Amino acid sequence: MSKQDFRKAMSKFATGITVVTSEFENNIQGMTVNAFMSVSLDPQLITISLDSKTNFHQNADKIKRFGVSILREEQQEVSMIFAKQMDKEFKDFTTLDGIPVINHALTTLACTVVNTVEAGDHLLIIAEVDEIKLDEGNPILYYNSAYKRISDE
C-alpha cells in the first residue's frame, strides 16, 4: 500500500481539531493537531502526536507543560492559522493554570508531560491533565481531508 492510500484511508476517520500551545523560545508557540486522544481516567491522561518536521517535535525536550484547545465550529480560521494553511498572526490567547490556550475554545486543557514515545515519523506525548475549562457549542471536525460541521451532510 502506498503512503497516499494510507493517508486517504485515515481521512475517513472523522476527528475533532485541537490547537496545542506552549511557551518556549520566549514566545507562545502553537500547532493544529487532530491526532489527539484521551488515554486514561485514573490518572487523567491524554496523548498528542507530533510530526517530526514540526517545531514542537524539534523542541519537545523543552516542553514540560502545554495547553490543548478543542476548537469550536466557528474557529476554522484558527485551525488554518496554526496548520500554516493561512499566513495570519494570532494573538487571542488566554491562560489556564498558567498555560497559554486559545480564547473561546470549546474546551481547554492544561497538561504536564509524563512520557514521550517515538513512533515512526512522529513523537507521541503522553500528558497528565492538570486543569480543564469547559464551554458550550459544537466542535469543528476534519473528515475526508476537509473541515466539516456536525450539521453538514
N, CA and C atoms as a LAMMPS dump frame, in Angstrom:
ITEM: TIMESTEP
0
ITEM: NUMBER OF ATOMS
459
ITEM: BOX BOUNDS ff ff ff
-5.0000000000000000e+02 5.0000000000000000e+02
-5.0000000000000000e+02 5.0000000000000000e+02
-5.0000000000000000e+02 5.0000000000000000e+02
ITEM: ATOMS id mol type element x y z
1 1 1 N 0.855 -1.183 0
2 1 2 C 0 0 0
3 1 3 C 0.89 1.232 0
4 2 1 N 0.452 2.255 -0.679
5 2 2 C 1.23 3.488 -0.77
6 2 3 C 0.917 4.403 0.421
7 3 1 N 1.809 5.369 0.645
8 3 2 C 1.565 6.365 1.701
9 3 3 C 0.29 7.143 1.394
10 4 1 N 0.059 7.416 0.112
11 4 2 C -1.142 8.162 -0.286
12 4 3 C -2.412 7.362 0.02
13 5 1 N -2.381 6.044 -0.242
14 5 2 C -3.535 5.201 0.087
15 5 3 C -3.785 5.18 1.591
16 6 1 N -2.709 5.082 2.367
17 6 2 C -2.844 5.081 3.824
18 6 3 C -3.437 6.4 4.299
19 7 1 N -2.918 7.513 3.777
20 7 2 C -3.43 8.836 4.148
21 7 3 C -4.909 8.96 3.802
22 8 1 N -5.298 8.488 2.622
23 8 2 C -6.699 8.564 2.198
24 8 3 C -7.59 7.716 3.105
25 9 1 N -7.118 6.524 3.444
26 9 2 C -7.891 5.655 4.349
27 9 3 C -8.078 6.322 5.707
28 10 1 N -7.039 6.937 6.252
29 10 2 C -7.122 7.584 7.566
30 10 3 C -8.016 8.821 7.529
31 11 1 N -8.149 9.44 6.347
32 11 2 C -9.012 10.629 6.237
33 11 3 C -10.484 10.28 6.402
34 12 1 N -10.805 8.994 6.349
35 12 2 C -12.194 8.557 6.517
36 12 3 C -12.604 8.479 7.985
37 13 1 N -11.648 8.715 8.881
38 13 2 C -11.946 8.741 10.31
39 13 3 C -12.134 10.196 10.717
40 14 1 N -13.347 10.582 11.078
41 14 2 C -13.63 11.963 11.472
42 14 3 C -12.99 12.259 12.82
43 15 1 N -12.328 13.409 12.894
44 15 2 C -11.698 13.812 14.156
45 15 3 C -12.095 15.234 14.505
46 16 1 N -11.998 15.545 15.773
47 16 2 C -12.084 16.924 16.204
48 16 3 C -10.752 17.587 15.911
49 17 1 N -10.695 18.882 16.083
50 17 2 C -9.459 19.616 15.809
51 17 3 C -9.034 20.341 17.073
52 18 1 N -7.751 20.183 17.401
53 18 2 C -7.192 20.867 18.555
54 18 3 C -6.032 21.741 18.111
55 19 1 N -5.766 22.757 18.905
56 19 2 C -4.532 23.518 18.774
57 19 3 C -3.768 23.304 20.07
58 20 1 N -2.536 22.843 19.925
59 20 2 C -1.658 22.621 21.063
60 20 3 C -0.764 23.848 21.193
61 21 1 N -0.653 24.369 22.401
62 21 2 C 0.117 25.588 22.637
63 21 3 C 1.065 25.4 23.805
64 22 1 N 2.188 26.09 23.722
65 22 2 C 3.146 26.103 24.819
66 22 3 C 3.978 27.366 24.678
67 23 1 N 4.791 27.61 25.667
68 23 2 C 5.654 28.771 25.619
69 23 3 C 7.093 28.283 25.653
70 24 1 N 7.822 28.546 24.576
71 24 2 C 9.257 28.286 24.532
72 24 3 C 9.881 29.256 23.544
73 25 1 N 11.197 29.419 23.642
74 25 2 C 11.904 30.423 22.849
75 25 3 C 11.298 31.812 23.065
76 26 1 N 10.822 32.064 24.29
77 26 2 C 10.246 33.352 24.698
78 26 3 C 9.018 33.769 23.906
79 27 1 N 8.33 32.797 23.311
80 27 2 C 7.111 33.078 22.558
81 27 3 C 6.085 31.986 22.802
82 28 1 N 4.82 32.353 22.604
83 28 2 C 3.776 31.331 22.586
84 28 3 C 3.852 30.651 21.227
85 29 1 N 3.977 29.34 21.245
86 29 2 C 4.037 28.545 20.025
87 29 3 C 2.769 27.696 19.97
88 30 1 N 2.266 27.444 18.771
89 30 2 C 1.076 26.62 18.64
90 30 3 C 1.065 25.86 17.337
91 31 1 N 0.341 24.758 17.329
92 31 2 C 0.172 23.98 16.101
93 31 3 C -1.156 23.251 16.136
94 32 1 N -1.771 23.097 14.969
95 32 2 C -3.009 22.336 14.845
96 32 3 C -2.677 20.858 14.931
97 33 1 N -3.443 20.142 15.756
98 33 2 C -3.229 18.707 15.951
99 33 3 C -4.592 18.019 15.926
100 34 1 N -4.781 17.068 15.011
101 34 2 C -6.017 16.292 15.07
102 34 3 C -5.747 14.887 15.598
103 35 1 N -4.452 14.554 15.803
104 35 2 C -4.09 13.273 16.417
105 35 3 C -3.987 13.491 17.928
106 36 1 N -5.141 13.451 18.571
107 36 2 C -5.295 13.728 19.997
108 36 3 C -6.271 12.703 20.538
109 37 1 N -5.986 12.167 21.718
110 37 2 C -6.951 11.235 22.303
111 37 3 C -6.822 11.176 23.813
112 38 1 N -7.916 10.8 24.428
113 38 2 C -7.96 10.501 25.851
114 38 3 C -7.36 9.112 26.027
115 39 1 N -6.534 8.936 27.063
116 39 2 C -5.86 7.661 27.28
117 39 3 C -6.335 6.97 28.556
118 40 1 N -6.517 7.744 29.626
119 40 2 C -6.797 7.146 30.932
120 40 3 C -7.633 8.102 31.779
121 41 1 N -8.526 7.523 32.593
122 41 2 C -9.292 8.329 33.544
123 41 3 C -8.586 8.436 34.899
124 42 1 N -7.758 7.453 35.226
125 42 2 C -7.081 7.452 36.521
126 42 3 C -5.67 6.905 36.377
127 43 1 N -4.666 7.765 36.2
128 43 2 C -4.768 9.229 36.2
129 43 3 C -5.35 9.731 34.873
130 44 1 N -5.726 10.992 34.858
131 44 2 C -6.329 11.589 33.673
132 44 3 C -5.225 11.938 32.676
133 45 1 N -5.099 11.104 31.632
134 45 2 C -4.029 11.247 30.652
135 45 3 C -4.595 11.438 29.249
136 46 1 N -3.873 12.235 28.455
137 46 2 C -4.172 12.402 27.033
138 46 3 C -2.875 12.159 26.26
139 47 1 N -3.017 11.961 24.954
140 47 2 C -1.855 11.825 24.079
141 47 3 C -2.053 12.702 22.854
142 48 1 N -0.955 13.35 22.442
143 48 2 C -0.93 14.061 21.164
144 48 3 C 0.2 13.46 20.34
145 49 1 N 0.091 13.592 19.034
146 49 2 C 1.091 13.052 18.118
147 49 3 C 1.69 14.198 17.31
148 50 1 N 3.023 14.294 17.322
149 50 2 C 3.718 15.387 16.641
150 50 3 C 4.568 14.866 15.499
151 51 1 N 4.372 15.403 14.32
152 51 2 C 5.179 15.068 13.151
153 51 3 C 6.621 15.518 13.411
154 52 1 N 7.588 14.714 12.967
155 52 2 C 9 15.017 13.22
156 52 3 C 9.46 16.31 12.554
157 53 1 N 8.717 16.812 11.561
158 53 2 C 9.107 18.042 10.87
159 53 3 C 8.651 19.303 11.604
160 54 1 N 7.868 19.159 12.663
161 54 2 C 7.306 20.338 13.323
162 54 3 C 8.249 20.955 14.343
163 55 1 N 8.043 22.223 14.573
164 55 2 C 8.794 22.962 15.58
165 55 3 C 8.57 22.35 16.969
166 56 1 N 7.35 21.904 17.232
167 56 2 C 7.048 21.284 18.524
168 56 3 C 7.871 20.018 18.725
169 57 1 N 7.949 19.189 17.712
170 57 2 C 8.726 17.949 17.816
171 57 3 C 10.196 18.283 18.075
172 58 1 N 10.717 19.244 17.331
173 58 2 C 12.124 19.61 17.459
174 58 3 C 12.442 20.24 18.814
175 59 1 N 11.431 20.772 19.5
176 59 2 C 11.628 21.388 20.816
177 59 3 C 10.979 20.586 21.937
178 60 1 N 10.624 19.33 21.669
179 60 2 C 9.894 18.513 22.645
180 60 3 C 10.61 18.406 23.978
181 61 1 N 11.936 18.393 23.954
182 61 2 C 12.688 18.284 25.214
183 61 3 C 12.536 19.526 26.091
184 62 1 N 12.141 20.656 25.505
185 62 2 C 11.956 21.906 26.254
186 62 3 C 10.532 22.053 26.789
187 63 1 N 9.611 21.258 26.263
188 63 2 C 8.2 21.412 26.61
189 63 3 C 7.853 20.491 27.769
190 64 1 N 7.623 21.088 28.924
191 64 2 C 7.224 20.321 30.113
192 64 3 C 5.716 20.392 30.337
193 65 1 N 5.12 21.514 29.914
194 65 2 C 3.672 21.711 30.037
195 65 3 C 3.163 22.299 28.729
196 66 1 N 1.903 22.012 28.416
197 66 2 C 1.295 22.57 27.208
198 66 3 C -0.212 22.633 27.391
199 67 1 N -0.853 23.394 26.518
200 67 2 C -2.3 23.506 26.517
201 67 3 C -2.876 22.825 25.3
202 68 1 N -4.086 22.332 25.441
203 68 2 C -4.838 21.776 24.314
204 68 3 C -6.154 22.541 24.256
205 69 1 N -6.443 23.101 23.097
206 69 2 C -7.7 23.812 22.875
207 69 3 C -8.5 23.053 21.838
208 70 1 N -9.646 22.509 22.244
209 70 2 C -10.54 21.818 21.32
210 70 3 C -11.395 22.902 20.662
211 71 1 N -11.261 23.017 19.346
212 71 2 C -11.874 24.146 18.645
213 71 3 C -13.355 23.939 18.376
214 72 1 N -14.071 25.051 18.409
215 72 2 C -15.499 25.066 18.082
216 72 3 C -15.662 25.335 16.592
217 73 1 N -16.859 25.081 16.071
218 73 2 C -17.088 25.187 14.635
219 73 3 C -16.805 26.579 14.075
220 74 1 N -16.889 27.605 14.888
221 74 2 C -16.606 28.97 14.423
222 74 3 C -15.108 29.254 14.334
223 75 1 N -14.254 28.308 14.713
224 75 2 C -12.818 28.564 14.789
225 75 3 C -12.006 27.861 13.693
226 76 1 N -12.609 27.633 12.538
227 76 2 C -11.877 27.014 11.431
228 76 3 C -10.648 27.833 11.066
229 77 1 N -10.787 29.153 11.029
230 77 2 C -9.65 30.012 10.679
231 77 3 C -8.506 29.834 11.674
232 78 1 N -8.813 29.66 12.945
233 78 2 C -7.778 29.439 13.967
234 78 3 C -7.004 28.17 13.627
235 79 1 N -7.722 27.107 13.284
236 79 2 C -7.074 25.862 12.89
237 79 3 C -6.164 26.087 11.686
238 80 1 N -6.645 26.808 10.706
239 80 2 C -5.88 27.046 9.486
240 80 3 C -4.624 27.869 9.755
241 81 1 N -4.707 28.83 10.662
242 81 2 C -3.532 29.632 11.015
243 81 3 C -2.453 28.736 11.625
244 82 1 N -2.848 27.893 12.591
245 82 2 C -1.855 27.067 13.282
246 82 3 C -1.436 25.84 12.47
247 83 1 N -2.174 25.528 11.398
248 83 2 C -1.771 24.468 10.469
249 83 3 C -0.928 25.045 9.332
250 84 1 N -0.665 26.346 9.39
251 84 2 C 0.097 27.062 8.367
252 84 3 C -0.576 27.004 6.992
253 85 1 N -1.914 26.919 7
254 85 2 C -2.692 26.99 5.755
255 85 3 C -3.08 28.43 5.458
256 86 1 N -2.846 29.298 6.433
257 86 2 C -3.195 30.706 6.308
258 86 3 C -2.089 31.506 6.994
259 87 1 N -1.572 32.508 6.313
260 87 2 C -0.499 33.327 6.861
261 87 3 C -1.107 34.547 7.555
262 88 1 N -1.382 34.378 8.823
263 88 2 C -2.019 35.44 9.596
264 88 3 C -1.538 35.313 11.042
265 89 1 N -1.281 36.431 11.671
266 89 2 C -0.844 36.411 13.063
267 89 3 C -2.039 36.155 13.972
268 90 1 N -1.818 35.398 15.044
269 90 2 C -2.877 35.094 16.002
270 90 3 C -2.42 35.523 17.383
271 91 1 N -3.269 36.259 18.073
272 91 2 C -2.909 36.76 19.405
273 91 3 C -4.004 36.54 20.443
274 92 1 N -5.109 35.872 20.094
275 92 2 C -6.255 35.752 21.005
276 92 3 C -6.086 34.558 21.962
277 93 1 N -5.092 34.691 22.841
278 93 2 C -4.821 33.662 23.835
279 93 3 C -5.366 34.074 25.196
280 94 1 N -5.627 33.098 26.018
281 94 2 C -5.883 33.296 27.43
282 94 3 C -4.992 32.278 28.145
283 95 1 N -5.084 32.179 29.447
284 95 2 C -4.288 31.173 30.147
285 95 3 C -5.187 30.276 30.981
286 96 1 N -4.728 29.061 31.15
287 96 2 C -5.38 28.079 32.013
288 96 3 C -4.273 27.45 32.831
289 97 1 N -4.321 27.627 34.135
290 97 2 C -3.294 27.101 35.026
291 97 3 C -1.899 27.558 34.581
292 98 1 N -1.817 28.815 34.108
293 98 2 C -0.545 29.396 33.694
294 98 3 C -0.072 28.999 32.304
295 99 1 N -0.888 28.258 31.563
296 99 2 C -0.515 27.772 30.231
297 99 3 C -1.335 28.521 29.176
298 100 1 N -0.7 28.979 28.089
299 100 2 C -1.476 29.653 27.04
300 100 3 C -2.407 28.678 26.316
301 101 1 N -3.646 29.109 26.115
302 101 2 C -4.649 28.347 25.364
303 101 3 C -5.424 29.323 24.481
304 102 1 N -6.182 28.776 23.545
305 102 2 C -6.962 29.602 22.621
306 102 3 C -8.214 30.117 23.332
307 103 1 N -8.403 31.425 23.274
308 103 2 C -9.57 32.047 23.877
309 103 3 C -10.839 31.572 23.157
310 104 1 N -11.894 31.337 23.913
311 104 2 C -13.212 30.95 23.402
312 104 3 C -13.259 29.561 22.757
313 105 1 N -12.273 28.696 23.048
314 105 2 C -12.316 27.329 22.521
315 105 3 C -13.449 26.566 23.201
316 106 1 N -13.856 25.478 22.598
317 106 2 C -14.932 24.646 23.139
318 106 3 C -14.527 24.06 24.491
319 107 1 N -13.305 23.591 24.583
320 107 2 C -12.738 23.059 25.82
321 107 3 C -11.246 23.336 25.801
322 108 1 N -10.682 23.657 26.941
323 108 2 C -9.232 23.812 27.029
324 108 3 C -8.706 22.942 28.173
325 109 1 N -7.497 22.44 27.969
326 109 2 C -6.822 21.596 28.949
327 109 3 C -5.426 22.158 29.2
328 110 1 N -5.004 22.153 30.453
329 110 2 C -3.615 22.448 30.809
330 110 3 C -2.996 21.114 31.205
331 111 1 N -1.86 20.779 30.605
332 111 2 C -1.293 19.438 30.756
333 111 3 C 0.189 19.482 31.115
334 112 1 N 0.642 18.42 31.79
335 112 2 C 2.048 18.229 32.119
336 112 3 C 2.531 16.941 31.465
337 113 1 N 3.634 17.026 30.74
338 113 2 C 4.194 15.871 30.055
339 113 3 C 4.654 14.831 31.072
340 114 1 N 4.252 13.567 30.858
341 114 2 C 4.704 12.476 31.736
342 114 3 C 5.528 11.438 30.985
343 115 1 N 5.413 11.396 29.641
344 115 2 C 6.169 10.42 28.879
345 115 3 C 6.151 10.798 27.404
346 116 1 N 7.17 10.372 26.681
347 116 2 C 7.197 10.525 25.232
348 116 3 C 7.592 9.187 24.62
349 117 1 N 7.058 8.922 23.44
350 117 2 C 7.335 7.661 22.744
351 117 3 C 7.555 7.976 21.269
352 118 1 N 8.712 7.592 20.727
353 118 2 C 8.953 7.717 19.289
354 118 3 C 8.106 6.662 18.585
355 119 1 N 7.392 7.075 17.555
356 119 2 C 6.536 6.158 16.798
357 119 3 C 6.637 6.511 15.318
358 120 1 N 7.526 5.826 14.598
359 120 2 C 7.727 6.134 13.186
360 120 3 C 8.23 7.559 13.028
361 121 1 N 7.563 8.333 12.173
362 121 2 C 7.987 9.715 11.944
363 121 3 C 7.258 10.701 12.857
364 122 1 N 6.712 10.202 13.954
365 122 2 C 6.009 11.044 14.923
366 122 3 C 6.522 10.8 16.342
367 123 1 N 6.229 11.742 17.202
368 123 2 C 6.514 11.618 18.631
369 123 3 C 5.179 11.673 19.359
370 124 1 N 4.89 10.647 20.142
371 124 2 C 3.689 10.652 20.968
372 124 3 C 4.047 11.27 22.306
373 125 1 N 3.272 12.259 22.7
374 125 2 C 3.473 12.889 24.01
375 125 3 C 2.281 12.524 24.873
376 126 1 N 2.573 11.866 25.966
377 126 2 C 1.545 11.486 26.944
378 126 3 C 1.628 12.505 28.069
379 127 1 N 0.479 13.06 28.426
380 127 2 C 0.468 14.131 29.428
381 127 3 C -0.688 13.953 30.394
382 128 1 N -0.452 14.379 31.632
383 128 2 C -1.499 14.378 32.64
384 128 3 C -2.237 15.705 32.576
385 129 1 N -3.552 15.637 32.635
386 129 2 C -4.38 16.845 32.577
387 129 3 C -4.447 17.441 33.983
388 130 1 N -4.001 18.696 34.1
389 130 2 C -3.958 19.394 35.386
390 130 3 C -5.211 20.232 35.631
391 131 1 N -5.772 20.767 34.557
392 131 2 C -6.918 21.677 34.677
393 131 3 C -7.727 21.614 33.399
394 132 1 N -9.042 21.811 33.518
395 132 2 C -9.96 21.783 32.378
396 132 3 C -10.899 22.972 32.471
397 133 1 N -11.199 23.573 31.317
398 133 2 C -12.251 24.586 31.233
399 133 3 C -13.196 24.147 30.119
400 134 1 N -14.461 23.974 30.461
401 134 2 C -15.488 23.555 29.508
402 134 3 C -16.316 24.744 29.061
403 135 1 N -16.743 24.719 27.801
404 135 2 C -17.628 25.754 27.28
405 135 3 C -18.702 25.067 26.456
406 136 1 N -19.655 25.829 25.959
407 136 2 C -20.756 25.28 25.164
408 136 3 C -20.512 25.538 23.682
409 137 1 N -21.117 24.722 22.84
410 137 2 C -21.015 24.906 21.394
411 137 3 C -20.799 23.577 20.706
412 138 1 N -20.54 23.644 19.409
413 138 2 C -20.279 22.459 18.599
414 138 3 C -18.832 22.461 18.138
415 139 1 N -18.228 21.269 18.017
416 139 2 C -16.839 21.2 17.559
417 139 3 C -16.741 21.352 16.046
418 140 1 N -15.573 21.78 15.588
419 140 2 C -15.276 21.683 14.165
420 140 3 C -14.64 20.317 13.954
421 141 1 N -14.95 19.69 12.832
422 141 2 C -14.463 18.345 12.54
423 141 3 C -13.57 18.358 11.305
424 142 1 N -12.772 17.317 11.185
425 142 2 C -11.968 17.115 9.987
426 142 3 C -12.272 15.725 9.471
427 143 1 N -12.775 15.656 8.232
428 143 2 C -13.175 14.381 7.644
429 143 3 C -12.931 14.433 6.145
430 144 1 N -12.359 13.367 5.606
431 144 2 C -12.124 13.261 4.168
432 144 3 C -11.296 14.449 3.664
433 145 1 N -10.29 14.817 4.474
434 145 2 C -9.35 15.905 4.158
435 145 3 C -10.019 17.27 4.012
436 146 1 N -11.121 17.482 4.738
437 146 2 C -11.82 18.766 4.688
438 146 3 C -12.449 19.081 6.041
439 147 1 N -12.611 20.371 6.306
440 147 2 C -13.299 20.807 7.518
441 147 3 C -14.788 20.532 7.369
442 148 1 N -15.403 20.073 8.428
443 148 2 C -16.833 19.775 8.45
444 148 3 C -17.443 20.295 9.731
445 149 1 N -18.756 20.421 9.71
446 149 2 C -19.524 20.781 10.898
447 149 3 C -20.499 19.655 11.189
448 150 1 N -20.921 19.532 12.403
449 150 2 C -21.846 18.461 12.774
450 150 3 C -23.105 18.489 11.918
451 151 1 N -23.574 19.68 11.561
452 151 2 C -24.802 19.801 10.782
453 151 3 C -24.611 19.489 9.301
454 152 1 N -23.343 19.379 8.826
455 152 2 C -23.091 19.057 7.417
456 152 3 C -23.567 17.654 7.091
457 153 1 N -24.026 17.479 5.881
458 153 2 C -24.44 16.136 5.43
459 153 3 C -23.517 15.632 4.374
